Every structure is written in structure tokens, then in C-alpha cells.
Amino acid sequence: MLRQSIECLPVVLCLASNLVSQTSATAIIDINVVDVTRGEIHYGQTVVIAGGHIQAIAPSGDAQIPGNALQVQGEGR
């Protein structure tokens, strides 16, 4: 599972960088985030990107997504 998450990370980052340039905020919903420092996988997370930077990472059920954000469903990708 860790290998699949790591292999998908460059694709997600590339997609996010393209989307960020087109909208004020982008939320990638229900993805797995790899903490490379601790070697942990955090499942079911939402990542909010605005202004070219990650603004928030939170469990998908708790994430505060700006109303104008482009929402990208990440489950299964």
C-alpha cells in the first residue's frame, strides 16, 4: 500500500500544481498522505491548496474547504 501511495504522489502533485494556477483554492478529497519523516500513512485526508502552497491537511470529515475551492475527488486514484 505504501508503494502505491508513493508512486501516485508525483501524479497528484502535478495535477494539483496545474489546478492551483487556474483557481483560487483546490481541495483534493479523500486521499492518502504519506508522512515521510515518520514513515506513516494518513488515510482519508483532504489537502487544501491555495496560492501555490498547501494551506491545510485534515481528515476528510473534518476538513474546512473554502466555498470557492475546486474540489477534486481523489478516492481510488
Biopython code that builds the backbone (N, CA, C, O; Angstrom):
import numpy as np
from Bio.PDB.StructureBuilder import StructureBuilder

atoms = [
    (1, "MET", "N", (0.817, -1.186, 0.000)),
    (1, "MET", "CA", (0.000, 0.000, 0.000)),
    (1, "MET", "C", (0.870, 1.262, 0.000)),
    (1, "MET", "O", (0.571, 2.225, -0.708)),
    (2, "LEU", "N", (1.937, 1.254, 0.790)),
    (2, "LEU", "CA", (2.837, 2.406, 0.847)),
    (2, "LEU", "C", (3.449, 2.682, -0.519)),
    (2, "LEU", "O", (3.553, 3.835, -0.938)),
    (3, "ARG", "N", (3.854, 1.622, -1.212)),
    (3, "ARG", "CA", (4.463, 1.794, -2.531)),
    (3, "ARG", "C", (3.485, 2.437, -3.505)),
    (3, "ARG", "O", (3.872, 3.318, -4.273)),
    (4, "GLN", "N", (2.209, 2.007, -3.489)),
    (4, "GLN", "CA", (1.212, 2.591, -4.384)),
    (4, "GLN", "C", (0.999, 4.068, -4.065)),
    (4, "GLN", "O", (0.870, 4.889, -4.974)),
    (5, "SER", "N", (0.961, 4.411, -2.772)),
    (5, "SER", "CA", (0.773, 5.808, -2.386)),
    (5, "SER", "C", (1.940, 6.662, -2.856)),
    (5, "SER", "O", (1.739, 7.765, -3.366)),
    (6, "ILE", "N", (3.145, 6.165, -2.690)),
    (6, "ILE", "CA", (4.335, 6.907, -3.100)),
    (6, "ILE", "C", (4.385, 7.058, -4.617)),
    (6, "ILE", "O", (4.766, 8.115, -5.121)),
    (7, "GLU", "N", (4.004, 6.013, -5.347)),
    (7, "GLU", "CA", (4.026, 6.089, -6.809)),
    (7, "GLU", "C", (2.999, 7.086, -7.327)),
    (7, "GLU", "O", (3.224, 7.705, -8.368)),
    (8, "CYS", "N", (1.878, 7.261, -6.631)),
    (8, "CYS", "CA", (0.834, 8.180, -7.069)),
    (8, "CYS", "C", (1.114, 9.626, -6.672)),
    (8, "CYS", "O", (0.541, 10.543, -7.260)),
    (9, "LEU", "N", (1.976, 9.848, -5.694)),
    (9, "LEU", "CA", (2.233, 11.189, -5.197)),
    (9, "LEU", "C", (2.677, 12.167, -6.284)),
    (9, "LEU", "O", (2.144, 13.276, -6.329)),
    (10, "PRO", "N", (3.623, 11.822, -7.163)),
    (10, "PRO", "CA", (4.011, 12.781, -8.211)),
    (10, "PRO", "C", (2.842, 13.152, -9.128)),
    (10, "PRO", "O", (2.751, 14.293, -9.581)),
    (11, "VAL", "N", (1.962, 12.212, -9.400)),
    (11, "VAL", "CA", (0.806, 12.494, -10.258)),
    (11, "VAL", "C", (-0.125, 13.485, -9.562)),
    (11, "VAL", "O", (-0.600, 14.433, -10.187)),
    (12, "VAL", "N", (-0.389, 13.271, -8.272)),
    (12, "VAL", "CA", (-1.256, 14.162, -7.515)),
    (12, "VAL", "C", (-0.648, 15.560, -7.439)),
    (12, "VAL", "O", (-1.356, 16.550, -7.620)),
    (13, "LEU", "N", (0.640, 15.649, -7.175)),
    (13, "LEU", "CA", (1.293, 16.954, -7.095)),
    (13, "LEU", "C", (1.273, 17.686, -8.425)),
    (13, "LEU", "O", (1.069, 18.899, -8.464)),
    (14, "CYS", "N", (1.481, 16.969, -9.500)),
    (14, "CYS", "CA", (1.436, 17.575, -10.836)),
    (14, "CYS", "C", (0.029, 18.088, -11.133)),
    (14, "CYS", "O", (-0.143, 19.213, -11.602)),
    (15, "LEU", "N", (-0.969, 17.259, -10.857)),
    (15, "LEU", "CA", (-2.357, 17.657, -11.063)),
    (15, "LEU", "C", (-2.687, 18.881, -10.221)),
    (15, "LEU", "O", (-3.304, 19.831, -10.703)),
    (16, "ALA", "N", (-2.276, 18.850, -8.979)),
    (16, "ALA", "CA", (-2.569, 19.965, -8.072)),
    (16, "ALA", "C", (-1.905, 21.254, -8.543)),
    (16, "ALA", "O", (-2.519, 22.318, -8.477)),
    (17, "SER", "N", (-0.663, 21.180, -9.018)),
    (17, "SER", "CA", (0.018, 22.394, -9.458)),
    (17, "SER", "C", (-0.668, 23.010, -10.669)),
    (17, "SER", "O", (-0.713, 24.234, -10.795)),
    (18, "ASN", "N", (-1.198, 22.189, -11.555)),
    (18, "ASN", "CA", (-1.937, 22.715, -12.703)),
    (18, "ASN", "C", (-3.253, 23.332, -12.277)),
    (18, "ASN", "O", (-3.645, 24.373, -12.804)),
    (19, "LEU", "N", (-3.944, 22.712, -11.334)),
    (19, "LEU", "CA", (-5.228, 23.217, -10.879)),
    (19, "LEU", "C", (-5.073, 24.499, -10.073)),
    (19, "LEU", "O", (-5.917, 25.392, -10.162)),
    (20, "VAL", "N", (-4.021, 24.599, -9.301)),
    (20, "VAL", "CA", (-3.802, 25.767, -8.459)),
    (20, "VAL", "C", (-3.687, 27.020, -9.299)),
    (20, "VAL", "O", (-4.185, 28.076, -8.908)),
    (21, "SER", "N", (-3.047, 26.923, -10.434)),
    (21, "SER", "CA", (-2.858, 28.099, -11.272)),
    (21, "SER", "C", (-4.166, 28.585, -11.888)),
    (21, "SER", "O", (-4.245, 29.725, -12.347)),
    (22, "GLN", "N", (-5.196, 27.733, -11.902)),
    (22, "GLN", "CA", (-6.459, 28.084, -12.544)),
    (22, "GLN", "C", (-7.539, 28.534, -11.561)),
    (22, "GLN", "O", (-8.517, 29.152, -11.985)),
    (23, "THR", "N", (-7.402, 28.251, -10.278)),
    (23, "THR", "CA", (-8.416, 28.600, -9.295)),
    (23, "THR", "C", (-7.760, 29.228, -8.075)),
    (23, "THR", "O", (-6.542, 29.170, -7.904)),
    (24, "SER", "N", (-8.598, 29.833, -7.225)),
    (24, "SER", "CA", (-8.051, 30.446, -6.017)),
    (24, "SER", "C", (-7.712, 29.401, -4.962)),
    (24, "SER", "O", (-6.783, 29.598, -4.179)),
    (25, "ALA", "N", (-8.448, 28.295, -4.929)),
    (25, "ALA", "CA", (-8.170, 27.219, -3.982)),
    (25, "ALA", "C", (-8.595, 25.893, -4.599)),
    (25, "ALA", "O", (-9.543, 25.829, -5.381)),
    (26, "THR", "N", (-7.883, 24.849, -4.235)),
    (26, "THR", "CA", (-8.192, 23.498, -4.697)),
    (26, "THR", "C", (-8.169, 22.570, -3.491)),
    (26, "THR", "O", (-7.259, 22.636, -2.665)),
    (27, "ALA", "N", (-9.170, 21.710, -3.393)),
    (27, "ALA", "CA", (-9.220, 20.711, -2.329)),
    (27, "ALA", "C", (-9.192, 19.335, -2.980)),
    (27, "ALA", "O", (-10.068, 19.001, -3.778)),
    (28, "ILE", "N", (-8.188, 18.542, -2.640)),
    (28, "ILE", "CA", (-8.110, 17.161, -3.125)),
    (28, "ILE", "C", (-8.619, 16.304, -1.975)),
    (28, "ILE", "O", (-8.018, 16.258, -0.902)),
    (29, "ILE", "N", (-9.733, 15.628, -2.217)),
    (29, "ILE", "CA", (-10.507, 14.993, -1.161)),
    (29, "ILE", "C", (-10.291, 13.484, -1.119)),
    (29, "ILE", "O", (-10.220, 12.821, -2.154)),
    (30, "ASP", "N", (-10.191, 12.964, 0.080)),
    (30, "ASP", "CA", (-10.140, 11.529, 0.371)),
    (30, "ASP", "C", (-8.929, 10.850, -0.264)),
    (30, "ASP", "O", (-9.058, 9.881, -1.013)),
    (31, "ILE", "N", (-7.755, 11.383, 0.053)),
    (31, "ILE", "CA", (-6.513, 10.789, -0.433)),
    (31, "ILE", "C", (-5.684, 10.296, 0.740)),
    (31, "ILE", "O", (-5.980, 10.614, 1.892)),
    (32, "ASN", "N", (-4.663, 9.533, 0.456)),
    (32, "ASN", "CA", (-3.730, 9.065, 1.467)),
    (32, "ASN", "C", (-2.498, 9.966, 1.435)),
    (32, "ASN", "O", (-1.910, 10.190, 0.377)),
    (33, "VAL", "N", (-2.118, 10.475, 2.590)),
    (33, "VAL", "CA", (-0.971, 11.364, 2.705)),
    (33, "VAL", "C", (0.151, 10.611, 3.406)),
    (33, "VAL", "O", (-0.049, 10.036, 4.476)),
    (34, "VAL", "N", (1.324, 10.618, 2.799)),
    (34, "VAL", "CA", (2.476, 9.916, 3.362)),
    (34, "VAL", "C", (3.338, 10.914, 4.131)),
    (34, "VAL", "O", (3.820, 11.894, 3.564)),
    (35, "ASP", "N", (3.527, 10.658, 5.415)),
    (35, "ASP", "CA", (4.436, 11.440, 6.254)),
    (35, "ASP", "C", (5.802, 10.771, 6.129)),
    (35, "ASP", "O", (6.070, 9.760, 6.777)),
    (36, "VAL", "N", (6.658, 11.344, 5.292)),
    (36, "VAL", "CA", (7.950, 10.713, 5.018)),
    (36, "VAL", "C", (8.901, 10.817, 6.204)),
    (36, "VAL", "O", (9.831, 10.019, 6.317)),
    (37, "THR", "N", (8.686, 11.780, 7.083)),
    (37, "THR", "CA", (9.533, 11.925, 8.262)),
    (37, "THR", "C", (9.292, 10.788, 9.249)),
    (37, "THR", "O", (10.238, 10.229, 9.804)),
    (38, "ARG", "N", (8.033, 10.451, 9.463)),
    (38, "ARG", "CA", (7.673, 9.415, 10.433)),
    (38, "ARG", "C", (7.419, 8.059, 9.802)),
    (38, "ARG", "O", (7.309, 7.056, 10.507)),
    (39, "GLY", "N", (7.325, 8.020, 8.477)),
    (39, "GLY", "CA", (7.056, 6.759, 7.800)),
    (39, "GLY", "C", (5.637, 6.271, 8.022)),
    (39, "GLY", "O", (5.399, 5.066, 8.100)),
    (40, "GLU", "N", (4.687, 7.202, 8.125)),
    (40, "GLU", "CA", (3.288, 6.861, 8.380)),
    (40, "GLU", "C", (2.422, 7.253, 7.184)),
    (40, "GLU", "O", (2.739, 8.180, 6.439)),
    (41, "ILE", "N", (1.327, 6.524, 7.025)),
    (41, "ILE", "CA", (0.334, 6.873, 6.007)),
    (41, "ILE", "C", (-0.919, 7.341, 6.738)),
    (41, "ILE", "O", (-1.412, 6.658, 7.636)),
    (42, "HIS", "N", (-1.422, 8.487, 6.359)),
    (42, "HIS", "CA", (-2.661, 9.020, 6.926)),
    (42, "HIS", "C", (-3.747, 8.856, 5.858)),
    (42, "HIS", "O", (-3.726, 9.520, 4.822)),
    (43, "TYR", "N", (-4.681, 7.967, 6.135)),
    (43, "TYR", "CA", (-5.722, 7.616, 5.172)),
    (43, "TYR", "C", (-6.893, 8.603, 5.243)),
    (43, "TYR", "O", (-7.159, 9.197, 6.288)),
    (44, "GLY", "N", (-7.587, 8.765, 4.108)),
    (44, "GLY", "CA", (-8.811, 9.550, 4.056)),
    (44, "GLY", "C", (-8.624, 11.017, 4.405)),
    (44, "GLY", "O", (-9.403, 11.574, 5.179)),
    (45, "GLN", "N", (-7.609, 11.644, 3.849)),
    (45, "GLN", "CA", (-7.295, 13.043, 4.139)),
    (45, "GLN", "C", (-7.761, 13.954, 3.005)),
    (45, "GLN", "O", (-7.926, 13.520, 1.865)),
    (46, "THR", "N", (-7.967, 15.216, 3.343)),
    (46, "THR", "CA", (-8.226, 16.258, 2.358)),
    (46, "THR", "C", (-7.086, 17.257, 2.436)),
    (46, "THR", "O", (-6.697, 17.688, 3.522)),
    (47, "VAL", "N", (-6.554, 17.620, 1.279)),
    (47, "VAL", "CA", (-5.477, 18.609, 1.192)),
    (47, "VAL", "C", (-6.030, 19.841, 0.484)),
    (47, "VAL", "O", (-6.549, 19.749, -0.628)),
    (48, "VAL", "N", (-5.914, 20.994, 1.139)),
    (48, "VAL", "CA", (-6.376, 22.259, 0.564)),
    (48, "VAL", "C", (-5.147, 23.046, 0.126)),
    (48, "VAL", "O", (-4.226, 23.270, 0.912)),
    (49, "ILE", "N", (-5.146, 23.462, -1.141)),
    (49, "ILE", "CA", (-4.031, 24.200, -1.733)),
    (49, "ILE", "C", (-4.556, 25.559, -2.189)),
    (49, "ILE", "O", (-5.581, 25.643, -2.865)),
    (50, "ALA", "N", (-3.846, 26.617, -1.815)),
    (50, "ALA", "CA", (-4.215, 27.966, -2.251)),
    (50, "ALA", "C", (-2.938, 28.784, -2.391)),
    (50, "ALA", "O", (-2.006, 28.643, -1.599)),
    (51, "GLY", "N", (-2.909, 29.620, -3.385)),
    (51, "GLY", "CA", (-1.739, 30.470, -3.595)),
    (51, "GLY", "C", (-0.463, 29.690, -3.851)),
    (51, "GLY", "O", (0.632, 30.169, -3.559)),
    (52, "GLY", "N", (-0.601, 28.485, -4.397)),
    (52, "GLY", "CA", (0.570, 27.681, -4.712)),
    (52, "GLY", "C", (1.171, 26.941, -3.527)),
    (52, "GLY", "O", (2.238, 26.339, -3.648)),
    (53, "HIS", "N", (0.486, 26.980, -2.367)),
    (53, "HIS", "CA", (1.001, 26.329, -1.158)),
    (53, "HIS", "C", (-0.088, 25.488, -0.501)),
    (53, "HIS", "O", (-1.275, 25.789, -0.624)),
    (54, "ILE", "N", (0.321, 24.444, 0.189)),
    (54, "ILE", "CA", (-0.617, 23.652, 0.974)),
    (54, "ILE", "C", (-1.060, 24.496, 2.154)),
    (54, "ILE", "O", (-0.239, 24.948, 2.951)),
    (55, "GLN", "N", (-2.363, 24.704, 2.259)),
    (55, "GLN", "CA", (-2.920, 25.506, 3.349)),
    (55, "GLN", "C", (-3.376, 24.646, 4.517)),
    (55, "GLN", "O", (-3.311, 25.072, 5.670)),
    (56, "ALA", "N", (-3.845, 23.420, 4.217)),
    (56, "ALA", "CA", (-4.355, 22.559, 5.286)),
    (56, "ALA", "C", (-4.348, 21.105, 4.834)),
    (56, "ALA", "O", (-4.531, 20.791, 3.658)),
    (57, "ILE", "N", (-4.130, 20.229, 5.814)),
    (57, "ILE", "CA", (-4.295, 18.794, 5.631)),
    (57, "ILE", "C", (-5.099, 18.333, 6.835)),
    (57, "ILE", "O", (-4.706, 18.560, 7.979)),
    (58, "ALA", "N", (-6.231, 17.683, 6.569)),
    (58, "ALA", "CA", (-7.100, 17.247, 7.666)),
    (58, "ALA", "C", (-7.873, 16.012, 7.228)),
    (58, "ALA", "O", (-8.020, 15.758, 6.033)),
    (59, "PRO", "N", (-8.371, 15.236, 8.203)),
    (59, "PRO", "CA", (-9.243, 14.126, 7.838)),
    (59, "PRO", "C", (-10.419, 14.655, 7.009)),
    (59, "PRO", "O", (-10.956, 15.722, 7.307)),
    (60, "SER", "N", (-10.814, 13.922, 5.986)),
    (60, "SER", "CA", (-11.830, 14.412, 5.053)),
    (60, "SER", "C", (-13.119, 14.842, 5.744)),
    (60, "SER", "O", (-13.752, 15.801, 5.304)),
    (61, "GLY", "N", (-13.519, 14.167, 6.800)),
    (61, "GLY", "CA", (-14.739, 14.539, 7.507)),
    (61, "GLY", "C", (-14.623, 15.824, 8.297)),
    (61, "GLY", "O", (-15.639, 16.432, 8.634)),
    (62, "ASP", "N", (-13.400, 16.256, 8.603)),
    (62, "ASP", "CA", (-13.168, 17.445, 9.422)),
    (62, "ASP", "C", (-12.631, 18.633, 8.631)),
    (62, "ASP", "O", (-12.525, 19.735, 9.168)),
    (63, "ALA", "N", (-12.296, 18.424, 7.380)),
    (63, "ALA", "CA", (-11.628, 19.468, 6.589)),
    (63, "ALA", "C", (-12.556, 20.653, 6.342)),
    (63, "ALA", "O", (-13.741, 20.480, 6.055)),
    (64, "GLN", "N", (-12.001, 21.859, 6.459)),
    (64, "GLN", "CA", (-12.726, 23.084, 6.138)),
    (64, "GLN", "C", (-12.300, 23.514, 4.734)),
    (64, "GLN", "O", (-11.185, 23.990, 4.525)),
    (65, "ILE", "N", (-13.201, 23.338, 3.792)),
    (65, "ILE", "CA", (-12.921, 23.633, 2.389)),
    (65, "ILE", "C", (-13.529, 24.989, 2.048)),
    (65, "ILE", "O", (-14.722, 25.199, 2.268)),
    (66, "PRO", "N", (-12.731, 25.914, 1.516)),
    (66, "PRO", "CA", (-13.289, 27.213, 1.111)),
    (66, "PRO", "C", (-14.425, 27.023, 0.108)),
    (66, "PRO", "O", (-14.384, 26.117, -0.724)),
    (67, "GLY", "N", (-15.430, 27.880, 0.194)),
    (67, "GLY", "CA", (-16.605, 27.763, -0.665)),
    (67, "GLY", "C", (-16.311, 27.858, -2.142)),
    (67, "GLY", "O", (-17.023, 27.263, -2.951)),
    (68, "ASN", "N", (-15.266, 28.602, -2.520)),
    (68, "ASN", "CA", (-14.945, 28.782, -3.939)),
    (68, "ASN", "C", (-13.903, 27.776, -4.445)),
    (68, "ASN", "O", (-13.438, 27.885, -5.580)),
    (69, "ALA", "N", (-13.536, 26.800, -3.608)),
    (69, "ALA", "CA", (-12.477, 25.858, -3.979)),
    (69, "ALA", "C", (-12.952, 24.853, -5.022)),
    (69, "ALA", "O", (-14.085, 24.373, -4.977)),
    (70, "LEU", "N", (-12.080, 24.553, -5.942)),
    (70, "LEU", "CA", (-12.308, 23.459, -6.874)),
    (70, "LEU", "C", (-12.104, 22.180, -6.070)),
    (70, "LEU", "O", (-11.060, 22.011, -5.440)),
    (71, "GLN", "N", (-13.081, 21.280, -6.082)),
    (71, "GLN", "CA", (-12.988, 20.040, -5.316)),
    (71, "GLN", "C", (-12.696, 18.890, -6.256)),
    (71, "GLN", "O", (-13.452, 18.623, -7.190)),
    (72, "VAL", "N", (-11.581, 18.208, -5.994)),
    (72, "VAL", "CA", (-11.148, 17.070, -6.809)),
    (72, "VAL", "C", (-11.270, 15.817, -5.950)),
    (72, "VAL", "O", (-10.620, 15.719, -4.909)),
    (73, "GLN", "N", (-12.078, 14.875, -6.362)),
    (73, "GLN", "CA", (-12.246, 13.624, -5.636)),
    (73, "GLN", "C", (-11.036, 12.746, -5.894)),
    (73, "GLN", "O", (-10.761, 12.392, -7.041)),
    (74, "GLY", "N", (-10.318, 12.394, -4.856)),
    (74, "GLY", "CA", (-9.079, 11.631, -5.004)),
    (74, "GLY", "C", (-9.217, 10.163, -4.680)),
    (74, "GLY", "O", (-8.266, 9.403, -4.866)),
    (75, "GLU", "N", (-10.373, 9.740, -4.201)),
    (75, "GLU", "CA", (-10.559, 8.348, -3.796)),
    (75, "GLU", "C", (-10.294, 7.400, -4.959)),
    (75, "GLU", "O", (-10.832, 7.569, -6.053)),
    (76, "GLY", "N", (-9.459, 6.402, -4.701)),
    (76, "GLY", "CA", (-9.166, 5.401, -5.707)),
    (76, "GLY", "C", (-8.141, 5.829, -6.747)),
    (76, "GLY", "O", (-7.906, 5.116, -7.723)),
    (77, "ARG", "N", (-7.546, 6.961, -6.547)),
    (77, "ARG", "CA", (-6.554, 7.445, -7.510)),
    (77, "ARG", "C", (-5.198, 7.529, -6.887)),
    (77, "ARG", "O", (-4.237, 7.917, -7.550)),
]
sb = StructureBuilder()
sb.init_structure("model")
sb.init_model(0)
sb.init_chain("A")
sb.init_seg("    ")
for serial, (resi, resn, name, xyz) in enumerate(atoms, 1):
    if name == "N":
        sb.init_residue(resn, " ", resi, " ")
    sb.init_atom(name, np.array(xyz, "f"), 0.0, 1.0, " ", f" {name:<3s}", serial, name[0])
structure = sb.get_structure()
